[in-house]
Amino acid sequence: MAAPMLRGCCPGRRWALACIDHSSRHGRGAPTGSRCSGKRGQSSVAPQHLATAGKPRKGEHEWAAVVGLEVHAQISSNSKLFSGSQVHFVAPPNSLVSFFDASLPGTLPVLNRRCVEAAVMTGLALNCRINKKSLFDRKHYFYADLPAGYQITQQRLPIAVNGSLAYSIRVGAKRSQVINKTVRIKQIQLEQDSGKSLHDDLRSQTLIDLNRAGVGLLEVVLEPDMSCGEEAATAVRELQLILQALGTSQANMAEGQLRVDANISVHRPGEPLGVRTEVKNLNSARFLARAIDYEIQRQIRELENGGEILNETRSFDFKLGCTVPMRDKEGKQDYRFIPEPNLPPLLLYDSESLPAGADPQQVVNIDQIREQLPELPSVTREKLVQQYGMLPEQSLTLLNEVGLLEFFQNVIKETRAEPKKVTSWVLNTFLGFLKQQNLAVSESPVTSSALAELLDLLDRKAISSAAAKQVFRELWANEGKTPAQIISEKKLELMQDQEALEQLCQATLEEHPQVVMDVKKGNPRAINKLIGLVRKATLSRAEPAVIKEMLEKKLSS
Amino acid sequence: MLGWTLREVSAALKQGQITPTELCQKCLALIKKTKFLNAYITVSEEVALRQAEESEERYKKGHSLGELDGIPVAVKDNFSTSGIETTCASNMLKGYIPPYNATVVQKLLDQGALLMGKTNLDEFAMGSGSTDGIFGPVKNPWSYSKQYREKRKQKPHGETEDSNWLITGGSSGGSAAAVSAFTCFAALGSDTGGSTRNPAAHCGVVGLKPSYGLVSRHGLIPLVNSMDVPGILTRCVDDAAVVLGVLAGHDCRDSTTVQDPVKPLTLPNLTDVSKLCIGIPKEYHVPELSSEVQSLWSKAAKLFESEGAKVIEVSLPHTRYSIVCYHVLCTSEVASNMARFDGLEYGHRCDINVSTEAMYAATRREGFNDVVRGRILSGNFFLLKENYENYFVRAQKVRRLIANDFVNVFNSGVDVLLTPTTLSEAVPYVEFIKEDNRTRSAQDDIFTQAVNMAGLPAVSVPMALSNQGLPIGLQFIGRAFCDQQLLTIAKWFEKQVQFPVIQLQETMDDCSSVFENEKLTSVSLKQ
């Protein structure tokens, strides 16, 4: 059932196959995966939609790729997970380090309520079951930026489990078809971030910055329900949008607030899952997709050449565009987990189980957090489609670009133009310009007010749409000018003088008898040429539709 | 006056019979005089004198902070003290000066107590003799008591006296010796498997292990987080209650402390014990128990019985697994807790800089003694993925069974359990070191350790002197968070047995001849 569907989203890929078997999974610590019966029905979303996506080509059944993700999202909070130190992305090295963060002997962790609430809120938004009792564990390994020699995490009983994340993939030649998919969320756990090591190769030193040590992380474990880089990158993008909407993480990948590790394996459909590798520290959506796709192909190549896949940790070399084994992760790691003895079980309540007379500062009420959930991106998109007659794929784009939705909404607020018109201008013209120059919405030289004004002028037919494009170009190039200024400077107002336009039409017909002949011979495209010539003569100040009407009248008379 | 109890000297301070500075100087002088005991690792003379001055000011103005104001106290060197070196008797932390005070230390200081210094211990509190620290063993003040020396004179064999000095027990031996030798009026110890009660019994002082969760562990450098409790060593039960009253209560820095507000602790004078039920655990009759301790234990039981209390035999069937269970849990947590000592942020760092890993290895090899390294190794073994279920998880289950034994006994109507604290009186150092640390710890913790597994309060009260003239203590174990009831019964017992005061003065006066090998910086100080 699966072969066709992948082609849609990953055109031309040989492995061409996705979430074939939702009851098979390769969880953490089970490299070859085990089949579990159990209820996994919720994950049956993807395949059906895809059955019609195309026919399998020869050879495409050979390999199926299975991709799972571990996403680490830094919690947006004032202070760290277990200490009172502040959390800032930019601060002088080691300026945000409490005694606990530096692991001074005798210091103890004190759980940050805000981080717990962020985890619960994220869990709810991802349809998880919130565990009313969760536990903390220590995970041991020696590393210079891990001062205690262990990380406090939630290995045994995490705060949220069994959720799902819906995301949409765009497929088809023009990527205009939207396919909805779901990836199961195994769990969300609270854990500490590590510090940062800065290697000074010149002096063969390692410098340690503990500002990040102890910052709260949400580790979101996504089940291996994905099958290519694009799916993974799209799922991560959706997660990012959700976290940002919730405010539980700024989730900026460039600033390391969102980091992704990918578990990848390939196997022949119908056979058990293959040995997986883990590609660590992917810090951009683009690299994530590239690393996964590279790794899938590498594994297939390896297996087809009779090699075997090692259960190893690899990193992505973005310069070379390939994955390489991580040297310091060689050998078997045994993290020697132990329950964290200094933190009692984390107990959460709902309105029903809330103990009478409990101090609201001391308890976390799940129901209360549920009530505070903001609108999620999927709902926002749905509303855009409903309210503005947008296509689903347009709503996707609008949300995926940082700041674009807000820009769009500002334009809508200020203009009388049709929402569909606005959508088209924002997504095609505006976004096109941004992409061309590789700019973010916030860096755009054209403000939402300027665009709104331009669309107003267009709306009341003060200018032609071609002129409007020109005005937009001028706006882009000459920051600070208003559309009205540009229009009057460049004399782009629509010709109001019918007679003058008729004269121009007449003159054009007379000057191009050959084209007129073509029209009369029945060439349908010839008229367009005439329209173009007239427009040129009007300096784009007339609407093609009007010109066309005039020309036809003259030609038929 | 130095032999007084905390409450007595507190009254004297209040009445102006003595000033805090005078008291402080007397104690400092005695600390110097008894330096050969090796009870202190660091004597914080300047700090103490400054605190005494401040206290004196308060007394002058009539603004005393309470019963502890101006009282000299000592703190085991595994509690973090701001600006004062905190070593855990380990090379790893030699020279480490913490930037913060442990909560219990801060609470003592907030009450105006004078910090005399940091007391000796086994390295990282791993031991039962106070013999295994880098600063050398602590000597039991009773080695030099008139009571002990007179008994020894009667014996025929003529070993030199010094070679026969006794251990204090441990690991809080320095604190016990400090209180026993009158160099302070109360001391903090820590108790993970008996480390406060054991030396208290050997040194003839009261040693209290409060309920787990009643007193903050913040700033106590951990051995086993789930069993560690700050301990209190004093000359009498009332004093222990005074100190506990100051230390007890929720600490926002220690999430395992109880939230409930703690009431001030005052112990009533029990006149009638007839409504009490005293449990005698039958499993505590072990063959290794010395006949003297055995008979004192029986005597104590009879004492309660004769005063009308109900004394019944009870069973704690899983106690016999406690030692082996403790071994697994203790070493596992030790392996974890010690991971932070890598030479990067603080403490010892070796000279090797080939690689970070090589630096870690050499630092830890140089920084820890064999005992610590041995426990780290075992602990990491138990925590390996393939061993975790078989060792750690099983030990946790056994721990639950051990704790449930106590619950069952207390649910059956027993108020307190009465047991020995140690197998025998203190033994000479030369005897003690014949066995290795692990064997010793396993033997010596036998009566005390299960209490830590269950988080219960327990107190060792000195009962009488042995035939050799050495103190023997008995242990009372109470219900969780019934520390006050426990101490009330202990206080009654203490009053009945009238344990003799250590007679140290005479021997102390001629100790210069006895310890001519010891380099005493100052034998006497102008007072």
Interface residues (C-beta under 8 A of the other chain):
Chain A: F99 A102 S103 L104 P105 G106 T107 L108 P109 V110 L111 R138 H140 F142 A144 P147 A148 G149 Y150 T206 I208 D334 R336 F337 I338 P341 N342 L343 P344 Q362
Chain B: F79 S80 T86 C88 L93 Y96 P98 P99 Y100 A102 R217 H218 G219 L220 I221 P222 V224 N225 S226 C252 R253 D254 S255 T256 Q259 S332 E333 A335 S336 M338 A339 R340 F341 D342 L344 E345 Y346 T356 E357 Y360 N380 L383 L384 K385 Y388 F392
